[in-house]
């Protein structure tokens, strides 16, 4: 690949960690404010390791941040338009970033600030990227209606398929499988076979645009989220991938578009959980199997909450348009849920609180 201009920006002095005003301007003495990861809105966040997250946003940067220590580790500059998605390959230091500049860049956290590979071939913004379980193939989806399969090492596009109106919004590779799931603005969820690069299953079309999807660690379930407004649509849906198109439960309660949905490991002795974030500035935690809302956290003034990155059963990172990244902590508790949400009553509530912003 040709050498890309790097605009790496190192900040030698961190902001002094402070406790200050909350997102809504009120006193928020429990939340620590660290050095901001980005200048402007943040579109995407994912975990690189238990302590490090990777994010991308309107400032065109890909940032690695130690959220436990509250410090920026690296800022990669290579895209010339905003970053739409970031992805990390588990157990490695590989980072992939997609952008409105129609490209995908590959970085290595241990190999400096220059991209180590570039994948070009889409004609519009790239909204979905996923890596095969063996780390050899990269899948990408775009608003150009195309799904592409790339050889990671050579950056060669090995497969390309155009399906009319398939404006891709997100892509997930099913663990230990050759299958890929993707959501689309045509309200459809498709399952692809990476060996033949054909659609093997199409789920029943939803009423609204499908904005995001995630696959459970055992590969049995998939959750998708829906566009909507005024409480119409705005739901997330749990599907059984072993019975394609089989809807298990729906998670309803957001008032605007549900932008992100993620499986999170259960708390000790509890059922598996699903986390959702919405344009209504709220995060909701659900019992995966019963669809009971275990708790709600509202971040007033944060704007659309567009991306979630669960680190473990008690910690997740949330990306917002207006107030950066938030470290959210979950714990079993006995009182009301932090923010505007409520617990299950008695001593069975789930406590949700913001620990820090950056």
Buried (B, 14 or more C-beta within 10 A) or exposed (E): EEEBEEBEBEEEEEBEBEEEBBBEEEEBEEBBBBBBBBEBBBBBBBBBBEEBBBBBBBBBBBBBBBBBEBBBBBBBBBBEEBBBBBBBBEEEBBBBBBBBBBBBBBBBBEEEBBBBBBBEBBEBBBBBBBBBBEBEBBBBBBBBBBBBBBEBEEBEBEBBBEBEEBBBBBBBBBBEBBBBBBBBBBBBBBBBBBEEBEBEBEBEEBEBBBBBBBBBEEBBBBBBBBBBEEEEBBBBBBBEBEEBEEBBBEBBBBBBBBBBBBBBBEBEEBEBBBBBBBBBBBBBBBBBBEBEBBBBBBBBBBBBBBBBBBBEBBBBBBBBBBBBBBBBBBEBBEEEBBBEBBBBEEEEBBBBBBBBBB
